[in-house]
Amino acid sequence: MEKDVLLEILKQNQHTSHFSFDRVTEETANLRLNDKAASIGFIYRHIGETIHLFGQFFGISTDVKNTTIGEIDTGQHPDVIQSRDMIERGYKMLQDLVKNSSEEDWLKPVDTPFFGTVSRIRLFAHVLFHTSHHAGQISLTLSKGRRYGAASSGEKATG
């Protein structure tokens, strides 16, 4: 039952987020809410990277490198197809994690540099929240954004 619940939560997160993700195109990737905000393409890439990088805390190795966490968006991530693939592989990784974890695994502690020591289920919940948060940013930018130059003033582009 527990795995079924987690898989359903994961499936709903993916379904809801895809209302935004499916509207990301090469044409919309450069939209921003303002001249200091991250572009849709950067945020989209960030989502894919962080799903995989958070997976490392669950003991899952990845070949994905961080190019967005703590970085400034200077227009360096316009490849929507690559980002979409990274996100899809990330969801598959999370699905496999649920399927291959025992019930006892979910309460085991995980050390993170962000939250200190938390249970695996709390970290899993955070990964899904983080994805939803940025899907919302993309949705807002799709409806209200416009084309600006690269992020300026040295401000970080993601939150």
Helices and strands as residue ranges (DSSP letters): H 2-21, E 31-32, H 40-55, G 56-58, H 80-100, G 103-107, E 109-112, E 116-119, H 120-144, E 146-147
